[in-house]
């Protein structure tokens, strides 16, 4: 979870006109028709809006803070909608499948069928230090294919996000991704049948399922996180009084950070299933190892169907992507390709162009969104090197484990303690460390968190190199340890510090990157920007492919040490170049860019100033004490229809 930030600079909508805010009500809307289904006269107070079910806000339920309250009140997160919890469960189920089967890919590809086994890939119980295997393609082929799978699963999201944001919507894209992945599971399970493996015919069905699963995951992955956060509709700050009597500021940044921390914890709850899978692989065979996560995966279509009418679903709006590209190209042309120009974005602002008699069909906020998005992309570019240090390059960790004393534990077991660490540590960060830092007035901003994550991963890589060196020094085969029939006396559990540090670094790096992708992107491009962030993992896999020749004895020490050195140097550059992002506004709104007219100024002053009851004048509100907010017609949303309330 991101830290609870202090200070007005991290608050959403610093210049927000407080009579123009998101609605609190969640009245159901028939989004296809643009109005309430069977709405009564009372229900029609709310009409279709962008994120929410109405365009009004109850000022009593969501009182906006004063400037002083922004800087002095403790920030807390809002209530997480139950639909968000359900989507977290969807993510956990999909990740149980993805990480479950991926956890055994290396052994399935690298090693041949164990001697004395039953042909399923499981070991002979008389040799507990043996490892499961099936296709026997060798360490370099296994590393290359494992990296290729990751590369595809994180490149395809660019297509999946574009398809969702411009053509079919995010929720349908999630469903299509699940269906393709389900087909992949069926083929993968059948292709691992002992009869096929013994006959040496397991490669073709595996590769088919391999590519289908990457496609399904690629379509699913960029759309689930923005759909999840979209369930939190009231993305504006407001004050409330707790039962203890303390007045607090309900902060959108803190809330979105909390939701994404929950999301990432559920990702790893699903990934934790891989620990069971590696034991099934070693002692029962690969067909059952593929079937176990498949059973969980096959429940997803039914869960998504049951949630359909209850989930807020964004409709595709392709114009945002077109507008984004237009502003970007115009900016590059204006500065003649000099992307470091201080006036890169100033040159294409409507106000600047208007001075030269040029009118455009986009707004100041559109330009700001483009600028903030590209700044986020620059930050994402530091992720690939970090990723190489989180668990090692390719199959380096599994190969290292295979050369160590396991005492019956699978050689790929320890790497799967990554999700367990995240499950344990994430609530400690969210509910202990971050609130403590806030109470002490210690600012721990977005770039601060990512920098800490990078440093932890650097130490993780150094530990991996040291362990590999000791394995070489103590192995009966010396610097040919990974292909040796005997193992080093060093316990496989010495891999644990490397795994734990890498896992904790993810909570600082990945969760913050998700926050930046969601908060800084144009509203109807959030899946696309998240896909760019996910693409950094694909770039990391591409770098790993380049390093595949080094993932072989006797150079495995450098497979750990070289990425750690590179990450340390990169971290210094990262902090120096991007530390200012700590102080930038988390998320902007349309109202921040509107001129404050006198009527709105009067009402803003009234909302923020204590009322003298002897001199007070009424602010003109409707009979429900609500103020109407303008609707951005470019944005539409699909929200669930509550038929009982609509009647």
Secondary structure, DSSP 8 states (H G I E B T S, - for coil): ------SGGGSS-TT--TTS---------BTTTTB-TT--TTGGGS---SSSS-SEEETTTTB---HHHHHHSEEE-----HHHHHHHHHHHHHHHHHHHHHTTHHHHHHSB--TTS-SSS---TT-TT----BB---HHHHHHHHHHHHHHHHHHHHHHHHHIIIII-HHHHHHHHHHHHHHHHHHHHHHT-HHHHHTT-HHHHHHHHHHHHHHHHHHHHHHHHHHHHHT----S-EEEE-TTS-EEEE-HHHHHHHHHHHHHHHHHHHHTHHHHHHHHHHHH-HHHHHHHHHHHHTTHHHHHHHHGGGS-EE---THHHHHHHHHHHHHHHHTTT-TT-TTTTGGGSHHHHHHTT---SS-HHHHHHHHHHHHHHHHHTTHHHHHHHSS-STTHHHHHHHTEE-TT--TTSGGGHHHHHHHHHHHHIIIIIHHHHHHTT----HHHHHHHHHHHHHHHHHHHHHHHHHHHHHSTTGGGGGG-SS-EEEEGGGGHHHHHHHHHHHHHHHHHHHHHHHHHS-GGGHHHHHHHHHHHHHHHHHHHHHHGGGSSTT-HHHHHHHHHHHHHHHHHHHHHHHGGGGGS-S---GGGGS---HHHHHHHHHHHS---TTT-------TTSEEE----TT--EE----HHHH-
